[in-house]
Amino acid sequence: AVEVLKHYRPKLILVDFQMPGKDGVALTRHLRRDPEYQGVKIIILTSYDVKGEEEKARAAGCDAYLTKPIDTNTLPLVIAQYLRRDGTSPQGADGADGHPSSNEKEGEGHDRHD
């Protein structure tokens, strides 16, 4: 992934939490240290729903943490929201306090995003 990203500057990156070699959290941390990737949205996908894993991903700098199974109808909408995002919460993802619920259910899986 790091090699590909040397030649390509995406607006958004979907990263699996567990990858061979460098896991998604390590990749996110690596990208956030590079000034060229400060504006790139990073969404971590995971089959783990283990306490503390989302906090690790957030601390590394991910913009969203989505658990599998991913709702294929919702994923394109979440991606579009992050691509349009200007630092505010995506429309329709807010909880009562203006932030999304960390246990928000979407279809079969649940999405955690801010």
C-alpha positions in Angstrom: 0.0 0.0 0.0 2.8 2.4 0.9 4.5 1.8 -2.5 1.3 2.5 -4.4 0.7 5.6 -2.5 4.1 7.0 -3.4 2.7 7.4 -7.0 -1.0 8.2 -6.3 -2.7 10.8 -4.1 -6.2 9.7 -3.4 -8.8 11.9 -1.6 -10.0 8.9 0.5 -8.4 5.6 1.5 -10.2 2.5 2.7 -7.9 0.5 5.0 -8.5 -2.9 6.5 -7.7 -3.1 10.2 -5.7 -6.3 9.8 -3.4 -6.5 6.8 -0.3 -8.5 6.2 2.9 -6.7 7.0 1.6 -3.3 8.2 -1.8 -3.3 9.7 -4.4 -0.6 9.1 -3.6 1.3 12.3 0.1 1.4 11.5 -0.6 2.5 7.9 -2.9 5.2 9.1 -0.2 6.4 11.6 2.4 6.3 8.8 0.2 8.4 6.5 -0.7 10.9 9.1 3.0 11.7 9.8 3.4 12.7 6.1 2.1 16.3 5.4 1.0 15.3 1.9 -1.7 13.0 3.4 -3.1 15.4 6.1 -6.2 16.1 4.0 -6.8 12.5 2.9 -9.8 10.9 4.5 -8.9 7.4 6.0 -11.7 4.9 6.7 -10.7 1.8 8.6 -12.8 -1.3 7.9 -12.7 -4.2 10.4 -14.3 -7.5 11.3 -13.2 -6.8 14.9 -15.7 -5.2 17.2 -13.3 -5.5 20.2 -13.3 -2.9 22.9 -10.4 -0.5 22.5 -9.8 -1.1 18.8 -11.8 1.8 17.6 -9.9 4.1 20.1 -6.6 2.8 18.7 -7.7 3.5 15.1 -9.0 7.0 16.1 -5.7 7.8 17.9 -3.8 6.8 14.8 -5.8 9.4 12.9 -8.5 7.6 11.0 -11.6 9.6 10.1 -14.0 6.7 10.4 -14.2 3.2 11.8 -16.6 0.8 10.1 -17.3 -2.8 11.2 -18.0 -5.7 8.9 -20.2 -6.9 7.5 -20.4 -3.6 5.6 -23.8 -2.7 4.3 -23.1 -2.3 0.5 -25.9 0.2 0.1 -24.6 2.4 2.9 -20.9 2.3 2.2 -21.0 4.5 -1.0 -23.1 7.0 0.9 -20.6 7.1 3.8 -17.7 7.5 1.3 -19.5 10.3 -0.5 -20.2 12.1 2.8 -16.5 12.0 3.7 -15.4 13.2 0.2 -17.8 16.2 0.6 -16.8 16.7 4.2 -15.5 20.1 5.4 -14.8 19.1 9.0 -18.4 18.8 10.1 -20.3 15.7 10.7 -21.8 14.0 7.6 -25.4 14.7 7.2 -27.7 12.0 8.6 -25.0 10.5 10.7 -25.4 12.8 13.7 -26.7 11.8 17.1 -28.7 14.1 19.2 -25.5 16.0 20.3 -24.3 16.6 16.8 -22.0 13.6 16.8 -22.8 10.1 15.6 -23.7 7.4 17.9 -20.8 4.9 18.4 -23.3 2.1 18.3 -25.3 3.3 15.3 -26.7 0.4 13.3 -26.7 0.4 9.5 -28.2 -2.7 7.8 -26.4 -5.8 8.9 -23.2 -4.1 10.1 -22.7 -0.9 12.0 -20.8 2.1 11.0 -18.9 4.3 13.4 -18.0 7.7 11.9 -17.8 11.2 13.0 
